[in-house]
Amino acid sequence: LSGGTFAYTDKNFGLGNKTVTTSGVTVNDGNGGGNYNVSYVSNTTSTINKANLTLTAQTNSKTYDGTLTAAAAPLVSGLFAGDTVTGLAETYDTANAGSGKTLSVSAYTLNDGNGGANYTVGTPTNTTGVITPAPLTVTTSDVTRGYDGTLAALGTAVVSGGTLYRNVSNGNVFDSLSGGTFAYTDKNFGLGNKTVTTSGVTVNDGNGGGNYNVSYANNTTSTISKANLTLTAQTNSKTYDGTLTAAATPLVSGLFAGDTVTGLAETYDTANAGSGKTLSVSAYTLNDGNGGANYAVATQTNATGVINRAPLTVIIDDQSKLLGAADPLLTYRISGPGLIGTDTLSGSLTRAPGETLAGNPYAITQGSLFNNNYNIMATTAYLVIKSPALPQQPPQPIPPLDASAMTNEVWQSLLGKNDVFLLDPYGSSRIDLRAGFAFGQIVPESDRGVPRAPQPQPQLFEETVWRTDVLFARTRSGEF
């Protein structure tokens, strides 16, 4: 026999169970095969072995996305015509960023009409895979706090650019942010326009943060609200001076370190004397580096102020009039510092009643003279009612002084008595007998009672006693 045509009845893999048909065999019998009546029988114990098919993972680079997927597809070798491989895929061994990553064939469908059984498939890996860190921009959510003089901020890290992925190599949980350092770029008040910086945020991704390339962005919509500052007027006492000023300074509370309040002052509500006066903060300069705008300032009044009356000395002028005449205008003078500014006294002086010589002298007192801002201390003066003036006498020689009539006992009896003066009968001289003084000088005993050079005519006095050509007249000192 020679030649022939042989064929499997199907192409698929099988071990000792494959059917092979035979036909067209040449019978070499010298008779052109005519010596035989040939028939064919199929062989049913043949074999088709599996073919070798290799699917080789290819290199791949990608940016971290939390998955194992790779865009590359495995390379197919050993596939026979008519067969195909579809659904080819490969994956990384881990989702974390890095280089030298292992890529493996993860999926394929072998379309060979035998469910892929016609091939022995090999899937070599690839160890040149790369996963680069994903870009991630981190900032903070809006921070709001009151002014405290520092840059400190309690921020919360958030993503402003990029994505935090679910990491299949880290329990399939989402990556997260924690921690961080946050700070305002300046300490001053601002509503929705303050900048807060972010740094040092921890990325929890199961890879020590290596899956992300982190950059930071400032938050520019944060807030620092005003701090409350209280300036409380303090109690103050002073003597009336016509002004609202107070020596006390307001008490400051709520001020933060590094800031100061200068020029503190407070004033009374009115300048008038009294107690329970209201004191109010009148001036201050808030030095906070922001023109005082970092604080909401409240000023508290104080209702315990006192303005004491100022002392005022009023010297009432002595007055005199002739018997039966109308009273003169009762006048006074202000001693010492006097009245303040345009202050005046209201009311008027008054004198003791009486219009007789026997009632002399009549005390002149403060009466209704008053100003609530002053504690008035008025001297007492006197009004003297005089007899009508005697006719002018021609000058007469003054007889010698009878020394025996002016004994030391007489002088001693007069010494120290206020308002006693020695006058000659014609009013040509006077001697102040208090302590033996005359015209501010000590009078020698030998000169006592000796008339001096003529002086201007003195006022007349009513209560008189004659002794040895000398007239004693009693009146208030200084009234000459």
C-alpha positions as CSV (number, residue, x, y, z in Angstrom):
1,L,0.0,0.0,0.0
2,S,1.1,3.5,-0.6
3,G,-0.2,7.0,-0.6
4,G,-3.6,7.7,0.7
5,T,-5.5,10.6,2.1
6,F,-6.0,10.8,5.9
7,A,-8.0,13.3,7.9
8,Y,-9.2,13.8,11.4
9,T,-12.9,14.0,11.7
10,D,-12.4,17.2,13.9
11,K,-9.5,19.4,14.7
12,N,-9.8,19.5,18.5
13,F,-7.5,18.1,21.1
14,G,-7.9,14.5,22.1
15,L,-5.7,11.7,23.5
16,G,-6.3,8.3,21.8
17,N,-9.8,9.0,21.0
18,K,-9.6,11.0,17.8
19,T,-11.1,9.5,14.6
20,V,-9.0,9.6,11.4
21,T,-10.5,8.8,8.1
22,T,-8.5,7.0,5.3
23,S,-9.0,7.2,1.5
24,G,-7.1,7.1,-1.8
25,V,-4.6,4.4,-0.8
26,T,-2.7,2.9,-3.7
27,V,-2.5,-0.9,-3.7
28,N,0.7,-1.9,-5.4
29,D,-0.1,-5.5,-6.8
30,G,1.2,-5.3,-10.3
31,N,-2.3,-5.2,-11.5
32,G,-3.1,-1.5,-10.7
33,G,-4.7,-2.6,-7.5
34,G,-7.2,-4.6,-9.4
35,N,-6.4,-7.7,-7.4
36,Y,-8.1,-6.2,-4.4
37,N,-11.5,-4.9,-3.5
38,V,-10.5,-2.1,-1.1
39,S,-12.7,-0.7,1.6
40,Y,-11.7,1.9,4.3
41,V,-12.2,1.9,8.0
42,S,-11.6,5.0,10.2
43,N,-9.0,5.0,13.0
44,T,-10.6,6.0,16.3
45,T,-7.7,5.9,18.6
46,S,-5.6,8.7,17.2
47,T,-4.5,11.7,19.2
48,I,-4.3,15.6,18.8
49,N,-2.0,17.1,21.4
50,K,-2.5,20.6,22.7
51,A,-0.6,23.4,21.1
52,N,1.5,25.8,23.1
53,L,0.1,29.3,23.4
54,T,2.0,32.0,25.1
55,L,0.3,35.2,26.5
56,T,3.1,37.5,27.7
57,A,2.2,40.6,29.9
58,Q,3.6,43.8,28.5
59,T,5.1,46.7,30.3
60,N,2.8,49.4,31.4
61,S,2.9,52.8,33.1
62,K,0.0,54.7,34.7
63,T,-0.8,57.2,37.4
64,Y,-2.0,55.8,40.7
65,D,-5.7,55.3,40.7
66,G,-6.2,52.8,43.5
67,T,-6.8,49.9,41.2
68,L,-4.6,47.0,39.7
69,T,-5.7,47.7,36.1
70,A,-3.2,48.3,33.3
71,A,-3.9,49.6,29.9
72,A,-1.5,47.3,28.1
73,A,-2.6,44.0,26.7
74,P,-0.6,40.7,26.7
75,L,1.3,39.6,23.6
76,V,-0.1,36.4,22.0
77,S,2.2,33.9,20.4
78,G,1.5,30.3,19.1
79,L,-2.0,30.9,18.0
80,F,-3.1,29.0,14.9
81,A,-5.1,30.5,12.1
82,G,-8.8,30.6,12.6
83,D,-8.4,30.8,16.4
84,T,-8.5,34.0,18.3
85,V,-7.8,35.3,21.8
86,T,-10.1,38.1,23.0
87,G,-10.6,39.9,26.3
88,L,-6.9,40.1,26.9
89,A,-6.0,42.0,30.1
90,E,-3.2,42.3,32.5
91,T,-2.9,43.8,36.0
92,Y,-0.4,45.1,38.5
93,D,0.5,43.0,41.5
94,T,-0.4,45.9,43.8
95,A,-2.2,49.2,43.3
96,N,0.5,51.3,45.1
97,A,2.8,53.6,43.3
98,G,6.2,52.5,42.4
99,S,8.5,51.2,39.7
100,G,9.6,47.6,38.7
101,K,6.1,46.6,39.3
102,T,5.0,43.1,38.3
103,L,2.4,42.9,35.6
104,S,0.5,39.6,35.1
105,V,-2.0,38.4,32.5
106,S,-5.3,38.7,34.3
107,A,-7.9,37.8,31.6
108,Y,-8.3,36.4,28.1
109,T,-10.7,34.3,26.1
110,L,-9.3,31.6,23.8
111,N,-11.6,31.1,20.9
112,D,-10.5,27.8,19.3
113,G,-13.8,26.0,18.9
114,N,-12.9,23.8,21.8
115,G,-13.3,26.2,24.7
116,G,-9.7,26.9,24.6
117,A,-8.8,23.3,25.3
118,N,-6.7,23.0,22.1
119,Y,-3.8,25.0,23.7
120,T,-1.6,24.8,26.6
121,V,-1.4,28.5,27.6
122,G,1.7,30.1,29.2
123,T,1.4,33.6,30.8
124,P,4.8,35.0,31.5
125,T,4.8,38.2,33.8
126,N,6.5,41.5,33.2
127,T,8.4,43.3,35.9
128,T,8.9,46.7,34.4
129,G,5.6,48.2,35.3
130,V,5.4,51.7,36.7
131,I,2.7,53.5,38.8
132,T,3.5,57.1,39.3
133,P,2.0,59.1,42.3
134,A,-1.2,60.9,41.5
135,P,-1.2,64.7,41.8
136,L,-3.2,65.9,44.9
137,T,-3.7,69.4,45.9
138,V,-4.5,69.9,49.6
139,T,-5.9,72.9,51.4
140,T,-8.0,73.6,54.4
141,S,-11.7,74.1,54.8
142,D,-12.7,77.7,55.8
143,V,-11.3,78.5,59.2
144,T,-13.2,80.9,61.5
145,R,-12.1,82.1,64.9
146,G,-11.9,85.2,67.0
147,Y,-8.9,87.5,67.0
148,D,-6.3,86.5,69.5
149,G,-3.2,88.3,68.3
150,T,-1.6,85.1,66.8
151,L,-1.4,83.3,63.5
152,A,-2.7,80.0,64.8
153,A,-5.5,78.3,62.9
154,L,-7.5,75.2,63.5
155,G,-7.9,73.9,60.0
156,T,-9.1,70.7,58.5
157,A,-7.3,69.3,55.5
158,V,-9.4,68.9,52.4
159,V,-8.7,68.1,48.7
160,S,-8.9,71.1,46.4
161,G,-7.4,69.4,43.3
162,G,-7.1,65.7,42.4
163,T,-8.9,62.7,43.9
164,L,-8.5,60.5,46.9
165,Y,-9.0,57.0,45.6
166,R,-10.3,53.7,47.0
167,N,-7.2,51.5,47.3
168,V,-7.8,47.9,46.5
169,S,-4.4,47.1,48.1
170,N,-5.4,48.8,51.4
171,G,-8.6,47.0,52.3
172,N,-10.4,48.6,49.5
173,V,-11.1,51.7,51.6
174,F,-10.8,55.3,50.4
175,D,-7.5,57.0,51.0
176,S,-7.9,59.9,53.5
177,L,-6.2,63.0,55.0
178,S,-5.3,63.7,58.6
179,G,-3.3,66.1,60.6
180,G,-1.5,69.1,59.1
181,T,-0.3,72.5,60.2
182,F,-2.4,75.5,59.5
183,A,-1.7,79.2,60.0
184,Y,-3.1,82.6,59.0
185,T,-0.8,84.8,57.0
186,D,-1.6,87.7,59.2
187,K,-3.3,88.1,62.6
188,N,-5.7,90.8,61.8
189,F,-9.5,90.9,61.6
190,G,-11.2,90.0,58.3
191,L,-14.5,88.4,57.2
192,G,-14.2,85.8,54.5
193,N,-11.0,87.3,53.1
194,K,-8.3,85.8,55.3
195,T,-5.6,83.5,53.9
196,V,-4.7,80.3,55.8
197,T,-1.7,78.2,54.7
198,T,-1.6,74.4,54.9
199,S,1.4,72.0,55.4
200,G,2.4,68.7,56.9
201,V,-0.8,66.9,56.0
202,T,-0.7,63.1,56.3
203,V,-2.1,61.0,53.4
204,N,-3.4,57.7,54.7
205,D,-3.1,55.4,51.6
206,G,-1.5,52.3,52.9
207,N,1.7,53.3,51.2
208,G,3.0,56.0,53.5
209,G,1.5,58.7,51.4
210,G,3.6,57.5,48.4
211,N,0.7,57.1,46.1
212,Y,0.2,60.9,45.8
213,N,2.3,63.8,44.8
214,V,1.0,66.3,47.3
215,S,1.0,70.1,46.8
216,Y,-0.7,72.7,49.0
217,A,-3.0,75.6,48.2
218,N,-3.9,78.4,50.5
219,N,-7.5,79.0,51.7
220,T,-8.3,82.6,51.0
221,T,-11.9,82.7,52.3
222,S,-11.3,82.2,56.0
223,T,-12.3,84.6,58.8
224,I,-10.9,86.3,61.9
225,S,-13.7,88.0,63.8
226,K,-13.2,90.9,66.2
227,A,-12.3,90.2,69.8
228,N,-14.3,91.8,72.5
229,L,-12.5,94.5,74.5
230,T,-14.0,96.3,77.4
231,L,-12.9,99.6,78.8
232,T,-14.5,100.3,82.1
233,A,-14.4,103.8,83.7
234,Q,-13.1,103.8,87.2
235,T,-14.4,105.7,90.2
236,N,-12.7,109.2,90.7
237,S,-12.9,111.9,93.3
238,K,-11.6,115.5,92.8
239,T,-12.2,119.0,93.9
240,Y,-14.3,121.1,91.6
241,D,-12.2,122.8,88.9
242,G,-14.8,123.7,86.2
243,T,-13.8,120.8,83.9
244,L,-14.9,117.3,83.1
245,T,-11.5,115.8,83.5
246,A,-10.8,112.9,85.8
247,A,-7.4,111.6,87.0
248,A,-8.5,108.0,87.0
249,T,-8.0,105.8,83.9
250,P,-10.3,103.2,82.6
251,L,-9.7,99.5,83.3
252,V,-8.9,97.4,80.2
253,S,-10.1,93.8,79.9
254,G,-9.9,91.4,76.9
255,L,-6.6,92.7,75.5
256,F,-4.3,90.1,73.9
257,A,-0.5,89.9,74.3
258,G,1.4,92.2,72.1
259,D,-1.4,94.8,71.9
260,T,-1.7,97.9,74.0
261,V,-4.2,100.6,74.9
262,T,-2.7,104.1,75.4
263,G,-4.1,107.5,76.0
264,L,-6.7,106.2,78.3
265,A,-8.9,108.9,79.8
266,E,-12.3,109.3,81.3
267,T,-14.5,112.3,82.0
268,Y,-17.4,113.3,84.3
269,D,-20.8,113.8,82.7
270,T,-21.0,117.3,84.2
271,A,-18.4,119.6,85.8
272,N,-20.6,120.4,88.7
273,A,-19.9,119.3,92.3
274,G,-21.8,116.3,93.6
275,S,-21.7,112.6,94.3
276,G,-22.9,109.6,92.3
277,K,-21.5,111.3,89.2
278,T,-21.3,109.3,86.0
279,L,-17.8,108.8,84.6
280,S,-17.4,107.7,80.9
281,V,-14.5,106.6,78.8
282,S,-13.5,109.7,76.8
283,A,-10.3,108.8,75.0
284,Y,-8.1,105.8,74.1
285,T,-5.8,104.6,71.4
286,L,-5.9,100.9,70.6
287,N,-2.5,99.7,69.3
288,D,-3.1,96.4,67.6
289,G,-1.3,96.8,64.3
290,N,-4.6,97.2,62.5
291,G,-5.8,100.7,63.6
292,G,-7.8,99.2,66.4
293,A,-10.0,97.2,64.0
294,N,-9.2,93.8,65.6
295,Y,-11.5,94.6,68.6
296,A,-15.1,95.3,69.2
297,V,-14.7,97.9,71.9
298,A,-17.4,98.3,74.6
299,T,-17.1,101.2,77.1
300,Q,-18.7,100.8,80.5
301,T,-19.6,103.9,82.6
302,N,-19.1,104.3,86.4
303,A,-21.7,106.0,88.5
304,T,-19.7,106.5,91.7
305,G,-17.8,109.6,90.8
306,V,-17.4,112.5,93.3
307,I,-16.7,116.2,92.7
308,N,-16.1,118.0,96.0
309,R,-16.9,121.6,96.3
310,A,-13.9,123.9,95.9
311,P,-13.0,126.1,98.9
312,L,-13.7,129.8,98.4
313,T,-12.8,132.5,100.8
314,V,-15.1,135.6,100.7
315,I,-13.9,138.6,102.6
316,I,-16.9,140.8,103.5
317,D,-16.1,144.5,103.5
318,D,-16.9,146.6,106.6
319,Q,-19.4,149.3,106.0
320,S,-20.7,152.4,107.7
321,K,-23.5,154.9,107.3
322,L,-24.9,157.9,109.1
323,L,-27.7,157.4,111.4
324,G,-31.0,157.4,109.5
325,A,-29.3,156.9,106.1
326,A,-30.0,154.0,103.8
327,D,-27.7,151.0,104.1
328,P,-24.8,151.1,101.7
329,L,-24.3,148.3,99.2
330,L,-22.9,145.4,101.0
331,T,-19.8,144.2,99.2
332,Y,-17.2,141.5,99.4
333,R,-13.9,140.4,97.8
334,I,-12.7,137.0,96.8
335,S,-9.5,135.8,98.3
336,G,-7.1,133.2,97.0
337,P,-7.6,131.4,93.7
338,G,-11.1,132.7,93.6
339,L,-13.9,131.7,91.3
340,I,-13.1,129.5,88.3
341,G,-13.7,130.7,84.8
342,T,-17.0,132.6,84.4
343,D,-18.4,131.3,87.7
344,T,-20.4,133.8,89.8
345,L,-22.0,133.7,93.2
346,S,-25.8,134.1,93.5
347,G,-27.6,135.6,96.3
348,S,-26.5,138.5,98.6
349,L,-25.0,139.4,101.9
350,T,-27.1,140.2,104.9
351,R,-26.6,142.2,108.1
352,A,-28.0,142.0,111.5
353,P,-31.1,144.1,111.9
354,G,-31.0,147.5,113.8
355,E,-30.8,151.2,113.2
356,T,-29.6,152.6,116.5
357,L,-26.3,153.8,117.7
358,A,-26.6,151.6,120.7
359,G,-26.8,148.5,118.6
360,N,-23.4,149.1,116.9
361,P,-21.7,147.3,115.3
362,Y,-24.0,145.2,113.1
363,A,-22.6,142.0,111.8
364,I,-22.5,141.5,108.0
365,T,-22.6,137.8,107.1
366,Q,-22.8,135.5,104.1
367,G,-26.6,135.6,103.9
368,S,-27.8,133.8,100.7
369,L,-24.5,134.2,98.9
370,F,-24.2,130.8,97.2
371,N,-22.7,128.6,94.4
372,N,-23.2,124.8,94.7
373,N,-19.7,124.2,93.3
374,Y,-18.0,126.0,96.2
375,N,-17.6,125.6,99.9
376,I,-17.9,129.3,100.9
377,M,-16.0,130.4,103.9
378,A,-17.0,134.0,104.6
379,T,-15.5,136.4,107.1
380,T,-17.7,138.5,109.3
381,A,-17.7,142.2,108.7
382,Y,-19.6,145.0,110.5
383,L,-21.8,147.9,109.6
384,V,-21.3,150.9,112.0
385,I,-24.0,153.5,112.3
386,K,-22.5,156.9,113.0
387,S,-23.8,160.2,114.3
388,P,-23.9,163.0,111.9
389,A,-20.5,164.7,111.6
390,L,-19.7,167.4,114.1
391,P,-18.9,170.9,112.8
392,Q,-15.3,171.3,111.8
393,Q,-13.4,172.8,114.7
394,P,-10.5,175.1,114.1
395,P,-7.1,173.6,115.0
396,Q,-6.3,174.1,118.7
397,P,-2.9,173.7,120.3
398,I,-2.6,170.4,121.8
399,P,-1.8,170.7,125.5
400,P,1.1,168.7,126.9
401,L,0.3,165.2,127.8
402,D,-0.1,164.6,131.4
403,A,2.2,161.6,131.9
404,S,0.7,160.9,135.3
405,A,-2.6,160.3,133.6
406,M,-1.1,157.8,131.2
407,T,0.4,155.4,133.6
408,N,1.7,152.0,132.5
409,E,-1.3,150.5,134.2
410,V,-3.5,152.5,131.8
411,W,-1.5,151.3,128.9
412,Q,-1.4,147.7,130.1
413,S,-5.1,147.7,130.5
414,L,-5.4,148.6,126.8
415,L,-2.7,146.3,125.4
416,G,-4.0,143.3,123.6
417,K,-7.5,144.6,123.3
418,N,-8.5,144.4,119.6
419,D,-9.8,147.3,117.8
420,V,-8.7,149.9,120.4
421,F,-7.0,153.0,119.0
422,L,-5.8,156.2,120.7
423,L,-6.8,159.4,118.9
424,D,-6.1,163.0,119.8
425,P,-9.2,165.2,120.2
426,Y,-8.8,166.6,116.7
427,G,-8.1,163.4,114.9
428,S,-4.6,164.4,114.0
429,S,-3.0,161.2,115.0
430,R,-3.6,157.6,116.0
431,I,-1.8,155.0,118.0
432,D,-2.6,151.3,117.9
433,L,-2.4,150.2,121.5
434,R,-2.3,146.5,120.8
435,A,1.1,145.3,122.1
436,G,2.2,148.9,122.1
437,F,2.5,149.4,118.3
438,A,2.1,152.7,116.5
439,F,2.0,152.7,112.7
440,G,3.6,149.2,112.7
441,Q,6.5,150.2,115.0
442,I,7.0,149.5,118.7
443,V,6.2,152.7,120.6
444,P,8.7,153.5,123.4
445,E,7.1,153.9,126.7
446,S,8.2,157.5,126.9
447,D,6.4,158.2,123.6
448,R,3.1,156.5,124.3
449,G,0.3,159.0,124.0
450,V,2.4,161.6,122.3
451,P,0.5,163.1,119.3
452,R,2.0,162.4,115.9
453,A,2.2,164.6,112.9
454,P,-1.2,165.6,111.6
455,Q,-2.9,162.9,109.5
456,P,-5.9,163.0,107.2
457,Q,-9.1,163.6,109.1
458,P,-10.2,160.1,110.3
459,Q,-13.7,158.8,110.5
460,L,-15.7,159.8,113.6
461,F,-16.4,157.2,116.2
462,E,-19.4,157.1,118.5
463,E,-18.2,155.3,121.6
464,T,-15.7,157.7,123.2
465,V,-13.9,158.3,126.5
466,W,-11.9,161.4,127.2
467,R,-8.7,161.1,129.3
468,T,-6.0,163.8,129.6
469,D,-6.6,165.5,126.3
470,V,-6.6,162.2,124.5
471,L,-9.7,160.5,122.9
472,F,-10.1,156.8,123.1
473,A,-12.3,155.4,120.3
474,R,-13.3,151.8,119.9
475,T,-13.6,150.4,116.4
476,R,-12.5,147.5,114.2
477,S,-8.9,147.4,113.4
478,G,-7.9,148.7,109.9
479,E,-10.9,150.9,109.5
480,F,-9.1,154.2,108.9
